[in-house]
Amino acid sequence: MVKVMIDPGHGGHDLGVSAYDMTEKALVLDISQQAKGILESEYEGVEVRLTRSNDRFIQLSDRARMARDWGADFFVSVHLNAFNGSANGIETFMHNNSSASAELREALHRQIKSHIEQHDRITDRGLKQANFSVLRNTYQSMYSVLTESLFLDNANDAELLKQEQVITDIARGHARGIVEAAGLTRKSSESENEEEDDEMKLENWQWEQMAEKVKDMEDEGLLDEGRWHEAVKNHELSNSELTWLTFIIASRQALVK
Ligand SMILES: [Zn+2]
């Protein structure tokens, strides 16, 4: 089981960047929760936790400690950027002394970029290193990266961040980056198909009507006596039997008319 700790930055009294009627703390929580949902519903062999799943403040050192105590394999801290309104685009960080996290950093950066670029061209600020607290306190025991997806204080980037679909695609970019770096496999669609193949549902009155018809046909010697009527009365027909019987009844109706 691959353990992934996603860390939505800021929270509580710490808003992070606040601009254009949006706050970084709310958007990164949304992105993180969606990324968790995508990973857990679409991929197998992965367990995802969030350092916070609501709007509360957590010390930076505690975020790293939560990941270490759990024994996380991957740590992804999710942020949005700000400068002076003029900078824009995305950049992705690992710790200065880390080289193990390079693959995770590259995969996240590329996936986030390509997912946002389904909406608009953006500035690629590249792969970077920094001595951020959450990276410093995690990189020695897990792959750890911090993402900065667009500048909330930039008019063009903010326009993108306002769109729900962009937020979902940023989440999907994070999920895909983790999937690549962790080598996760997609859940097979078998279980979904089984559900679709589930028993055909008939209402009680439909069963009764079918039982009547079957009785008539048995009386006329068109069906083996007793067997079908019993089965229909007890609602004990497989899907293929039900289909066959429905066909037989429809044919007879057509002939009778
Ligand atoms: Zn931040």
Residues whose N, C-alpha, C, O or C-beta is under 5 A from the ligand:
A	BS01	ZN	G9 G16 H79 L80
